[in-house]
């Protein structure tokens, strides 16, 4: 009985096991249960380089497979037994960048034509010229891997020539090209073939054989380099007298002291062309040019022709001129436009050419410097800023000078420790938006001109050997002080001003007159020395007040229709030509009295006027110094004029108002 029960249980267990096996092996492979199926897919394709050439020996991997595939001689690869889903394929080979491709593989799917491109890690082949001769050239060729190479070359007017591939496959080759034309340019490419048949070709490049009549070494230097301002820009010209034949010239240019860059080369400026115009410039910038001769072998002359230049025109930016650029030569009209500024470093010299062909503006034949914006020219006592004539024999009108014009939103200009020479008018000022201190003018027609410059206050002027040192015209409420002049025709010329003040001045060796005042009214002249070979002062206009002045001249003061003039507390003397001239002469009226003046050494102390109203001394003022040693014009301690002024003080320039 027990045996029967045991056999029944055994049979039941075997049936259950077989049933479960059938269910899990057969039932799971039906379409109703696709998740549990086990069939796989495959991928095949090519690995190519950037030239679409097959790459042999590339290793292809998938992010979802432990296996790898290697490309054959045709660049082919095949992956089998791949899971369905997303695959990221990569291809790599020495000498190439990593390539990749992404694919989606379906159930039981076979994907073909999946190509992966890999680029060369660097140029697989390169060539350079090792030796150049008149009829031959030697090329050095480097390959990234072992290759045989051939050269395809041609002279422009002939058919191409291809050399036989080298028999040996190596990474370095040297090939000689013979039977070439002297001085000819050839274009060439080099093609290399790897052991597995891949081909690589260099970019097209060129070489030039040695010119038939070439002389070894660098060509001679260009000579007589000149830069001339024209309306189209700076014109560069030079000469070449060398015996070495040259292809042309190479011109370098730097801007505002920066690095030199090529402006034009020998392919553009041929040997027969020794003039160019630089039409890509900006007014006011500082340019430096260097010109080299270049022979047919590419050799440059050892020493370039070098010159710097500042183009003229309108400055439409903020610019600084540096001392190290001195001297800065200007060959035309330069204008600082409104809202822009030019700053000049201490110690800088600026030279203006005479008779410029490129001048325009107000005066067509000389250079003008016009300030509509702002000029900051602040030198120091030891390093003044100089504006000069470039002429070897300067004249008083070689250039126009600096003209300041009033404009809207103008920032105040500054002139400090500045010297101007050879100008028609050193500084010509319209408006009052300028501050002037320690200004010197030498050998100009006019040192300083104030034209409708109302409100200007100027101190610290030294002017020498000018026709007119200072001219002020049609200006109101202006003042000039601390003025020194020497050897000028007229020291100060005042025309139609009102409320003008001139004080603390010392003008010597005036040829015609120290001060000529033709103002409208309210001119005040105080504490000054006038030394003149003719007239000390001429006065016209209304309400001119002249006090504490020392005059040494043939004629002291001439009144030419002046009304309500005050002349007192002055020393008026003729120390060089005694008993000549007149001290004070009223050329229109005859009823004016001018007391508190010491008049000495003239033929007539007064003409058509008197000294009534105070004690009359008219004695030798006893100046410090002598005629021969030049008077100091201070009074000696025993002078009789130390306490006879209207304020009981000293007469003359060094008395107190």
C-alpha positions in Angstrom: 0.0 0.0 0.0 2.8 2.4 0.9 4.6 1.6 -2.2 1.6 2.5 -4.4 1.2 5.8 -2.6 4.9 6.6 -3.1 4.7 5.9 -6.9 1.6 8.1 -7.3 3.3 11.0 -5.6 6.4 10.6 -7.8 4.3 10.5 -11.0 2.5 13.7 -9.9 5.8 15.5 -9.2 7.2 14.6 -12.6 4.1 15.7 -14.4 4.2 19.1 -12.6 7.9 19.6 -13.3 7.4 18.9 -17.0 4.4 21.2 -17.2 6.3 24.1 -15.6 9.3 23.5 -18.0 7.0 23.6 -21.0 5.3 26.8 -19.8 8.5 28.7 -19.2 10.4 27.5 -22.3 7.6 27.5 -24.8 5.2 30.0 -23.4 7.8 32.8 -22.9 8.8 32.8 -26.6 5.3 33.6 -27.8 4.3 37.1 -29.1 2.2 37.5 -26.0 5.4 37.7 -23.9 8.1 39.6 -26.0 9.9 40.9 -23.0 11.4 37.6 -22.2 12.6 36.7 -25.7 16.4 36.3 -26.2 17.0 37.0 -30.0 19.8 39.7 -30.6 20.7 42.3 -33.5 23.8 43.4 -35.4 25.5 46.6 -36.8 27.9 46.9 -39.6 29.5 49.9 -41.5 32.8 51.7 -42.4 35.3 53.8 -40.6 36.5 56.6 -42.8 38.9 59.6 -42.5 38.1 63.2 -43.3 38.9 62.6 -47.0 36.4 59.7 -47.1 39.3 57.2 -47.3 38.9 53.8 -45.5 40.8 53.5 -42.2 42.2 50.0 -41.5 42.9 48.8 -38.0 40.4 51.2 -36.2 38.9 49.7 -33.0 35.1 50.1 -32.8 33.3 49.6 -29.4 29.8 50.0 -28.0 28.8 51.2 -24.6 26.5 48.1 -24.3 28.9 45.4 -25.4 32.0 43.8 -23.9 33.3 43.0 -27.3 35.3 45.0 -29.9 35.4 45.1 -33.7 38.4 46.0 -35.8 38.2 47.4 -39.3 39.6 45.4 -42.2 41.6 46.7 -45.2 38.4 48.2 -46.6 37.6 50.0 -43.3 34.7 47.6 -42.6 33.5 46.5 -39.2 30.6 44.2 -37.9 29.0 43.8 -34.5 26.7 40.8 -33.8 24.7 39.6 -30.7 23.9 43.1 -29.7 21.1 43.9 -27.3 18.2 46.0 -28.6 18.1 49.6 -27.6 20.4 52.6 -27.7 24.1 52.1 -28.7 26.9 54.7 -28.6 29.6 53.5 -31.0 33.2 54.9 -30.9 36.1 54.4 -33.3 39.7 55.1 -32.5 43.0 54.6 -34.1 46.5 56.0 -33.4 47.0 59.3 -35.2 43.3 60.2 -35.4 40.8 62.0 -33.2 38.1 59.8 -31.6 35.0 59.3 -33.8 31.5 58.4 -32.7 28.1 57.5 -33.9 24.8 56.9 -32.0 22.2 54.3 -33.3 19.0 52.7 -32.0 18.8 48.9 -32.5 15.4 47.2 -32.7 14.5 43.6 -31.9 16.3 41.2 -34.2 17.3 44.2 -36.4 20.4 44.3 -38.6 21.7 47.8 -39.3 24.1 48.3 -42.2 25.9 51.3 -43.6 26.6 52.8 -40.2 29.7 54.9 -41.1 32.0 56.6 -38.5 34.3 59.5 -39.6 37.6 60.1 -37.7 39.8 63.1 -38.4 43.6 63.1 -38.5 45.1 64.1 -35.1 47.5 66.4 -37.0 48.6 66.9 -40.6 49.6 63.4 -41.6 52.1 64.8 -44.1 54.0 68.1 -44.3 56.7 69.5 -46.6 59.2 72.4 -46.4 61.9 73.8 -48.6 65.4 72.8 -47.2 67.6 74.2 -50.0 66.9 76.6 -52.9 69.2 77.0 -55.8 68.9 78.7 -59.2 67.7 75.4 -61.0 66.9 73.1 -58.1 65.1 72.8 -54.8 65.4 70.3 -52.0 62.2 69.4 -50.1 62.1 67.9 -46.6 58.9 65.8 -46.1 57.7 64.5 -42.8 54.9 61.8 -42.4 53.0 60.9 -39.3 53.3 57.2 -40.1 55.3 55.3 -42.7 54.5 56.3 -46.3 55.9 56.5 -49.8 55.6 60.0 -51.2 55.4 61.7 -54.6 55.6 65.5 -55.5 53.2 67.2 -57.9 54.7 70.6 -59.0 54.3 73.1 -61.7 55.6 76.5 -62.9 52.7 78.8 -63.6 53.1 78.7 -67.4 53.9 75.0 -67.7 52.1 71.6 -67.2 52.4 69.8 -63.9 55.1 67.3 -63.2 54.6 64.3 -60.9 57.6 62.5 -59.4 57.7 58.7 -59.1 56.6 57.5 -55.6 59.5 56.7 -53.4 60.2 53.0 -53.1 60.7 53.1 -49.4 58.0 53.7 -46.9 59.3 55.8 -44.0 58.3 58.8 -41.9 61.0 61.2 -43.4 61.9 61.8 -47.0 64.2 64.2 -48.9 63.4 64.8 -52.5 65.3 67.0 -55.0 63.4 68.8 -57.8 65.8 69.5 -60.7 65.8 71.3 -64.1 63.9 74.2 -62.7 63.8 77.8 -64.1 65.9 80.4 -62.2 63.8 83.1 -60.4 60.6 81.2 -61.1 57.7 80.5 -58.8 56.5 76.9 -58.4 53.4 75.6 -56.7 53.5 72.0 -55.3 51.7 69.4 -53.3 53.1 66.2 -51.7 51.0 63.0 -51.6 51.8 60.2 -49.2 50.5 56.6 -49.4 50.4 54.4 -46.3 51.1 50.6 -46.2 47.4 50.0 -46.1 46.8 52.2 -49.1 45.5 55.4 -47.5 46.5 58.6 -49.2 47.2 62.0 -47.7 48.0 65.2 -49.6 49.5 68.5 -48.3 47.9 71.8 -49.0 49.2 73.6 -52.1 52.1 75.9 -51.4 54.9 77.5 -53.3 58.6 78.1 -53.5 60.8 80.3 -55.7 64.1 79.4 -57.2 67.0 81.7 -56.8 67.1 84.6 -59.2 69.7 84.2 -61.9 71.6 87.3 -61.0 71.1 87.2 -57.3 73.9 88.4 -55.0 74.3 86.5 -51.8 73.0 88.1 -48.6 70.6 90.9 -47.9 69.9 93.6 -50.4 71.0 97.2 -49.9 69.0 99.6 -47.8 66.4 102.0 -49.2 67.6 105.7 -49.1 66.2 109.2 -48.9 63.0 108.1 -47.2 60.4 111.0 -47.1 56.9 111.4 -45.9 54.7 114.2 -47.3 51.3 115.1 -46.2 48.7 115.1 -49.0 45.0 115.5 -49.1 44.6 111.7 -49.5 47.0 110.9 -46.7 50.7 110.6 -46.0 52.8 110.0 -49.2 55.8 107.7 -48.6 58.6 107.9 -51.1 62.2 106.5 -51.1 65.0 105.5 -53.5 66.9 102.3 -54.1 70.4 102.3 -55.6 71.4 98.7 -54.8 73.1 96.3 -57.2 71.2 93.3 -55.9 68.0 92.8 -57.9 64.9 93.1 -55.7 61.4 91.9 -56.0 59.9 94.9 -54.2 59.6 96.6 -50.9 57.9 95.7 -47.6 56.5 98.6 -45.5 55.8 98.2 -41.8 53.7 100.6 -39.7 53.1 101.2 -36.0 50.4 103.4 -34.4 50.8 105.5 -31.3 54.0 103.7 -30.3 52.6 100.2 -30.7 54.1 97.2 -32.4 55.0 97.2 -36.1 52.7 95.4 -38.6 52.9 94.9 -42.3 51.2 97.7 -44.2 52.2 96.6 -47.7 54.5 93.8 -48.9 56.8 93.1 -51.9 53.9 91.4 -53.8 52.1 94.7 -53.8 54.9 97.3 -53.9 57.2 96.2 -56.7 60.8 97.2 -57.3 59.8 99.9 -59.8 57.3 101.4 -57.3 58.9 103.7 -54.7 55.9 105.8 -53.8 52.8 104.8 -51.9 50.0 106.8 -50.1 48.7 105.5 -46.8 45.0 106.4 -47.0 43.9 104.4 -43.9 45.0 106.8 -41.2 43.5 109.0 -38.4 44.4 112.7 -37.9 46.6 113.3 -34.8 47.8 109.8 -34.3 51.5 109.1 -34.3 52.6 106.6 -37.0 56.0 105.1 -37.5 56.9 103.6 -40.9 59.8 101.3 -41.9 60.7 100.4 -45.5 62.7 97.3 -46.4 64.0 96.2 -49.8 63.2 92.5 -50.4 65.2 90.5 -52.9 63.9 87.5 -54.9 65.0 85.1 -52.2 62.9 86.9 -49.5 65.9 88.5 -47.8 65.2 91.9 -46.3 67.7 94.8 -46.2 69.5 95.0 -42.9 68.6 98.6 -41.9 65.2 99.9 -42.9 64.4 103.4 -44.0 62.5 104.7 -40.9 60.5 107.8 -40.2 57.6 108.9 -38.0 54.6 111.1 -39.0 51.4 112.6 -37.6 48.7 113.0 -40.2 46.8 116.3 -40.2 43.1 117.0 -40.5 40.5 116.8 -37.8 41.2 115.1 -34.5 38.0 113.3 -33.6 39.2 111.4 -30.6 41.1 112.0 -27.3 44.8 111.7 -28.0 48.0 112.0 -26.0 51.4 112.9 -27.6 54.4 111.5 -25.8 57.8 113.2 -25.2 59.6 110.1 -26.6 58.1 110.8 -30.0 59.8 114.2 -30.3 60.2 116.0 -32.5 56.7 115.6 -33.9 56.5 117.1 -37.4 53.2 118.6 -38.7 52.9 119.2 -42.4 49.4 120.6 -42.7 46.4 122.0 -40.8 45.4 120.3 -37.6 42.1 120.9 -35.8 41.0 119.5 -32.5 37.3 119.0 -32.9 34.8 120.1 -30.3 34.3 117.6 -27.4 37.8 116.0 -28.0 41.1 116.7 -26.4 44.8 116.6 -27.2 47.2 116.2 -24.3 50.9 116.8 -24.7 53.5 115.4 -22.3 56.1 117.7 -20.8 59.3 117.9 -22.8 57.6 117.3 -26.2 58.6 119.3 -29.2 56.3 119.9 -32.1 57.6 121.3 -35.4 55.5 122.9 -38.2 56.7 122.9 -41.8 56.8 126.2 -43.8 54.9 126.6 -47.1 52.9 123.4 -46.7 51.1 122.2 -49.9 48.5 120.5 -47.8 47.5 123.5 -45.7 43.9 124.8 -46.0 41.7 126.5 -43.5 42.0 130.2 -43.0 45.4 130.5 -44.6 46.1 128.3 -47.5 49.9 128.5 -47.6 51.0 127.8 -44.0 50.1 125.3 -41.3 47.4 126.1 -38.9 46.7 124.5 -35.5 43.1 125.2 -34.5 41.6 124.3 -31.2 37.8 123.9 -31.1 37.9 121.3 -28.4 40.6 121.1 -25.6 44.4 121.4 -25.7 46.2 120.4 -22.5 49.9 121.5 -22.9 51.4 121.5 -19.5 55.1 121.4 -19.4 57.5 122.1 -16.5 60.2 124.6 -15.9 62.9 122.0 -16.8 60.8 120.3 -19.6 58.8 122.9 -21.4 56.6 122.0 -24.4 57.8 123.6 -27.6 55.9 124.5 -30.8 58.5 125.5 -33.4 59.2 126.1 -37.1 60.8 123.2 -38.9 62.6 125.6 -41.2 66.4 125.6 -41.0 66.2 129.4 -41.3 63.0 130.3 -39.3 60.9 133.3 -40.2 58.3 135.0 -38.1 55.4 133.6 -40.1 56.5 130.0 -41.0 53.3 128.7 -39.5 50.1 130.3 -38.2 50.3 129.5 -34.5 47.7 128.0 -32.2 44.2 129.5 -32.6 41.6 128.8 -29.8 38.0 129.1 -31.0 35.0 129.1 -28.7 32.6 126.1 -29.1 29.7 124.6 -27.2 30.4 122.3 -24.2 34.1 123.2 -24.4 36.4 122.0 -21.5 39.0 124.6 -20.5 42.3 124.4 -22.3 45.6 124.7 -20.3 48.9 126.3 -21.5 51.7 126.1 -18.9 55.4 126.3 -19.5 55.0 126.4 -23.3 57.4 128.0 -25.8 56.2 129.0 -29.3 58.5 130.2 -32.1 58.3 131.1 -35.8 54.5 131.6 -35.8 52.5 134.5 -37.2 50.6 134.6 -34.0 51.9 132.4 -31.2 48.5 132.1 -29.3 45.4 133.6 -30.8 42.4 133.4 -28.4 38.7 133.8 -29.2 36.7 133.4 -26.0 38.0 132.9 -22.5 38.0 129.1 -22.1 41.7 128.8 -21.6 44.2 129.1 -18.7 47.6 130.4 -19.6 50.6 130.5 -17.2 54.4 130.7 -18.0 54.1 131.1 -21.7 57.0 132.2 -23.9 57.0 133.4 -27.5 60.2 133.8 -29.5 60.5 135.3 -33.0 56.9 135.6 -33.9 54.9 138.4 -35.6 52.6 138.5 -32.6 53.3 136.6 -29.4 49.8 136.6 -27.9 46.5 137.9 -29.4 43.2 138.2 -27.4 40.3 138.7 -29.9 36.9 139.0 -28.3 38.4 137.0 -25.4 36.4 138.7 -22.7 37.1 137.7 -19.1 40.5 136.3 -19.8 43.1 136.6 -17.0 46.7 135.8 -18.1 49.8 135.7 -16.1 53.5 134.7 -16.6 54.4 135.8 -20.1 57.8 136.1 -21.7 58.0 137.4 -25.2 61.1 138.2 -27.2 62.0 139.4 -30.7 58.4 139.7 -32.0 56.8 142.5 -34.0 54.0 142.8 -31.4 54.4 141.0 -28.1 50.7 141.3 -26.9 47.7 142.4 -28.9 44.2 142.6 -27.3 41.2 143.6 -29.4 37.5 144.0 -28.7 37.7 142.2 -25.3 36.1 143.2 -22.0 37.2 142.7 -18.4 40.6 141.1 -19.3 43.9 141.3 -17.4 47.5 140.6 -18.2 50.1 140.5 -15.5 53.7 139.4 -15.0 54.7 140.3 -18.5 58.3 140.4 -19.7 59.2 141.4 -23.3 62.5 142.1 -25.0 63.4 143.5 -28.5 59.8 143.7 -29.8 58.6 146.5 -32.1 55.6 147.1 -29.8 55.2 145.4 -26.5 51.5 145.9 -25.9 48.8 147.0 -28.4 45.3 147.6 -27.0 42.5 148.1 -29.5 38.8 148.8 -28.7 38.8 147.0 -25.3 36.9 148.0 -22.2 37.9 147.6 -18.6 41.3 146.2 -19.5 44.1 145.9 -16.8 47.8 145.6 -17.5 50.1 145.3 -14.5 53.4 144.1 -13.2 55.2 144.2 -16.5 58.8 144.8 -17.7 59.2 145.6 -21.4 62.7 146.4 -22.7 64.3 147.5 -26.0 61.0 148.3 -27.7 61.7 149.6 -31.2 58.6 151.7 -31.7 56.5 151.8 -28.5 56.1 150.1 -25.2 52.4 150.4 -24.9 49.9 151.7 -27.5 46.4 152.0 -25.9 43.5 152.7 -28.2 40.8 151.2 -25.9 37.3 152.5 -25.6 37.4 153.1 -21.8 38.5 152.2 -18.4 42.0 151.0 -19.1 44.2 150.6 -16.0 48.0 150.3 -16.4 50.0 149.7 -13.2 53.5 149.0 -12.0 55.5 148.5 -15.1 58.8 149.3 -16.7 59.0 150.5 -20.3 62.3 150.9 -22.1 61.8 152.1 -25.7 64.0 153.5 -28.5 61.2 155.8 -29.6 57.9 156.2 -27.7 57.1 155.0 -24.2 53.3 155.1 -24.4 50.7 156.4 -26.8 47.2 156.7 -25.4 43.8 157.2 -27.0 40.3 156.5 -25.7 38.5 157.4 -22.5 39.4 157.0 -18.9 42.8 155.5 -19.2 44.5 155.4 -15.8 48.3 155.2 -15.8 50.1 155.1 -12.5 53.4 153.8 -11.0 55.1 153.3 -14.4 58.8 153.8 -15.1 59.4 154.9 -18.7 62.8 155.3 -20.4 62.3 156.5 -24.0 63.0 159.3 -26.4 59.3 160.4 -26.1 57.6 159.5 -22.8 53.8 159.6 -23.2 51.9 160.8 -26.3 48.1 161.6 -25.8 46.3 161.1 -29.2 42.9 162.3 -28.4 42.6 160.7 -24.9 39.9 162.0 -22.6 39.8 162.0 -18.8 43.2 160.4 -18.7 45.0 159.9 -15.3 48.8 160.0 -15.5 50.5 160.3 -12.1 53.1 158.7 -9.8 55.3 157.9 -12.8 58.9 158.3 -13.6 59.3 159.5 -17.2 62.9 159.8 -18.3 65.1 159.9 -21.4 68.4 158.4 -20.1 70.1 157.7 -23.4 69.5 160.8 -25.6 69.3 163.7 -23.2 67.6 167.0 -24.2 65.6 165.3 -27.0 61.9 164.4 -27.2 59.0 165.3 -25.0 58.1 163.9 -21.6 54.2 164.2 -21.9 52.7 165.6 -25.0 49.0 166.1 -25.5 48.5 166.2 -29.3 44.8 167.3 -29.2 44.0 169.2 -26.0 46.0 171.9 -24.2 44.4 172.2 -20.8 45.3 169.0 -19.0 47.5 168.9 -15.9 49.4 165.7 -14.8 50.9 166.2 -11.3 53.0 163.7 -9.3 55.2 162.7 -12.2 59.0 163.1 -12.4 60.0 164.0 -16.0 63.7 164.1 -16.7 66.1 164.3 -19.6 63.8 165.6 -22.4 63.9 168.7 -24.5 60.4 169.5 -23.2 59.0 168.0 -20.0 55.4 168.7 -21.2 53.8 169.9 -24.4 50.2 171.2 -24.5 49.8 170.2 -20.8 51.2 171.0 -17.4 52.4 169.4 -14.1 50.2 171.7 -12.0 48.7 170.4 -8.8 51.8 169.1 -7.0 55.4 169.8 -6.4 57.5 169.5 -9.5 60.9 167.8 -9.1 62.0 166.6 -12.6 65.3 165.4 -11.3 67.6 162.5 -12.1 65.8 159.5 -10.7 69.1 157.8 -9.9 68.3 154.3 -11.2 70.4 151.3 -10.2 72.9 150.6 -13.0 74.2 152.7 -15.9 73.5 153.1 -19.6 76.3 150.7 -20.5 75.4 148.0 -18.0 71.6 148.5 -18.6 69.5 150.1 -15.9 67.8 148.0 -13.3 65.2 150.8 -12.9 65.0 150.3 -9.2 65.8 153.6 -7.3 69.0 154.0 -5.4 68.8 154.6 -1.7 69.7 158.3 -2.1 67.1 159.0 -4.9 64.9 162.0 -4.3 61.8 160.1 -5.6 61.4 157.6 -2.8 58.7 159.5 -1.0 57.1 162.0 -3.3 54.2 160.0 -4.8 50.6 161.1 -4.1 50.5 158.4 -1.4 53.9 159.7 0.1 55.5 156.6 -1.3 57.9 155.9 -4.1 57.4 157.0 -7.7 57.7 154.6 -10.6 57.3 150.9 -11.3 58.3 149.7 -7.9 56.2 152.1 -5.9 52.8 151.0 -4.5 49.5 151.9 -5.9 
